[in-house]
Amino acid sequence: MKGVPEAEQEKILKAIDENPDFFTNIATEIQAKMKTGKSQMDATMEVMGQHQDKLRQIMGK
């Protein structure tokens, strides 16, 4: 995570460690959208937008 402050990196990694199923689901959804022809960026933005409330909740811990 080049360019991301160490404290933020730790926060992100902790969130992933505490919610592996949620982040696995996000990765699966992104891959499915990419298979339909969307770019990785477009697929990621769409999926993250769909899950933004849960992401805010997780990252707010």
ZADO-1210 file (C-alpha; in nm, 4 decimals, padded with zeros to 6 digits):
<atoms>
<atom x="00.0000" y="00.0000" z="00.0000" code="MET" pos="1"/>
<atom x="00.2440" y="00.2517" z="-00.1279" code="LYS" pos="2"/>
<atom x="00.1756" y="00.6063" z="-00.0191" code="GLY" pos="3"/>
<atom x="-00.0694" y="00.5087" z="00.2568" code="VAL" pos="4"/>
<atom x="00.0361" y="00.6149" z="00.6075" code="PRO" pos="5"/>
<atom x="00.1335" y="00.3250" z="00.8349" code="GLU" pos="6"/>
<atom x="-00.1504" y="00.3955" z="01.0806" code="ALA" pos="7"/>
<atom x="-00.4058" y="00.3736" z="00.7974" code="GLU" pos="8"/>
<atom x="-00.2473" y="00.0534" z="00.6684" code="GLN" pos="9"/>
<atom x="-00.2823" y="-00.1031" z="01.0127" code="GLU" pos="10"/>
<atom x="-00.6468" y="00.0072" z="01.0341" code="LYS" pos="11"/>
<atom x="-00.7234" y="-00.1467" z="00.6937" code="ILE" pos="12"/>
<atom x="-00.5441" y="-00.4737" z="00.7706" code="LEU" pos="13"/>
<atom x="-00.7229" y="-00.5001" z="01.1072" code="LYS" pos="14"/>
<atom x="-01.0604" y="-00.4495" z="00.9363" code="ALA" pos="15"/>
<atom x="-00.9797" y="-00.7250" z="00.6867" code="ILE" pos="16"/>
<atom x="-00.8619" y="-00.9601" z="00.9630" code="ASP" pos="17"/>
<atom x="-01.1799" y="-00.9001" z="01.1638" code="GLU" pos="18"/>
<atom x="-01.4184" y="-00.9294" z="00.8649" code="ASN" pos="19"/>
<atom x="-01.2684" y="-01.1817" z="00.6225" code="PRO" pos="20"/>
<atom x="-01.6015" y="-01.3075" z="00.4860" code="ASP" pos="21"/>
<atom x="-01.7191" y="-00.9551" z="00.4032" code="PHE" pos="22"/>
<atom x="-01.3998" y="-00.8713" z="00.2143" code="PHE" pos="23"/>
<atom x="-01.3969" y="-01.2095" z="00.0378" code="THR" pos="24"/>
<atom x="-01.7510" y="-01.1364" z="-00.0801" code="ASN" pos="25"/>
<atom x="-01.6431" y="-00.7948" z="-00.2096" code="ILE" pos="26"/>
<atom x="-01.3536" y="-00.9526" z="-00.4003" code="ALA" pos="27"/>
<atom x="-01.5882" y="-01.2123" z="-00.5521" code="THR" pos="28"/>
<atom x="-01.8346" y="-00.9429" z="-00.6601" code="GLU" pos="29"/>
<atom x="-01.5563" y="-00.7359" z="-00.8177" code="ILE" pos="30"/>
<atom x="-01.4290" y="-01.0376" z="-01.0107" code="GLN" pos="31"/>
<atom x="-01.7802" y="-01.1172" z="-01.1352" code="ALA" pos="32"/>
<atom x="-01.8241" y="-00.7615" z="-01.2645" code="LYS" pos="33"/>
<atom x="-01.4841" y="-00.7739" z="-01.4350" code="MET" pos="34"/>
<atom x="-01.5927" y="-01.0911" z="-01.6167" code="LYS" pos="35"/>
<atom x="-01.8766" y="-00.8896" z="-01.7695" code="THR" pos="36"/>
<atom x="-01.6201" y="-00.6571" z="-01.9265" code="GLY" pos="37"/>
<atom x="-01.5888" y="-00.3817" z="-01.6669" code="LYS" pos="38"/>
<atom x="-01.2451" y="-00.2505" z="-01.5815" code="SER" pos="39"/>
<atom x="-01.1047" y="-00.3336" z="-01.2398" code="GLN" pos="40"/>
<atom x="-01.1462" y="00.0295" z="-01.1330" code="MET" pos="41"/>
<atom x="-01.5089" y="00.0514" z="-01.2490" code="ASP" pos="42"/>
<atom x="-01.5977" y="-00.2826" z="-01.0902" code="ALA" pos="43"/>
<atom x="-01.4289" y="-00.1872" z="-00.7628" code="THR" pos="44"/>
<atom x="-01.5975" y="00.1520" z="-00.7449" code="MET" pos="45"/>
<atom x="-01.9389" y="00.0000" z="-00.8154" code="GLU" pos="46"/>
<atom x="-01.9053" y="-00.2768" z="-00.5557" code="VAL" pos="47"/>
<atom x="-01.7562" y="-00.0463" z="-00.2928" code="MET" pos="48"/>
<atom x="-02.0407" y="00.1973" z="-00.3512" code="GLY" pos="49"/>
<atom x="-02.2946" y="-00.0788" z="-00.2969" code="GLN" pos="50"/>
<atom x="-02.1283" y="-00.1676" z="00.0345" code="HIS" pos="51"/>
<atom x="-02.0290" y="00.1782" z="00.1516" code="GLN" pos="52"/>
<atom x="-02.2482" y="00.1799" z="00.4638" code="ASP" pos="53"/>
<atom x="-02.0988" y="-00.1475" z="00.5888" code="LYS" pos="54"/>
<atom x="-01.7485" y="-00.0284" z="00.4976" code="LEU" pos="55"/>
<atom x="-01.7988" y="00.2924" z="00.6966" code="ARG" pos="56"/>
<atom x="-01.9214" y="00.0882" z="00.9916" code="GLN" pos="57"/>
<atom x="-01.6222" y="-00.1466" z="00.9759" code="ILE" pos="58"/>
<atom x="-01.3640" y="00.1264" z="00.9246" code="MET" pos="59"/>
<atom x="-01.5174" y="00.3352" z="01.2020" code="GLY" pos="60"/>
<atom x="-01.4281" y="00.0723" z="01.4627" code="LYS" pos="61"/>
</atoms>
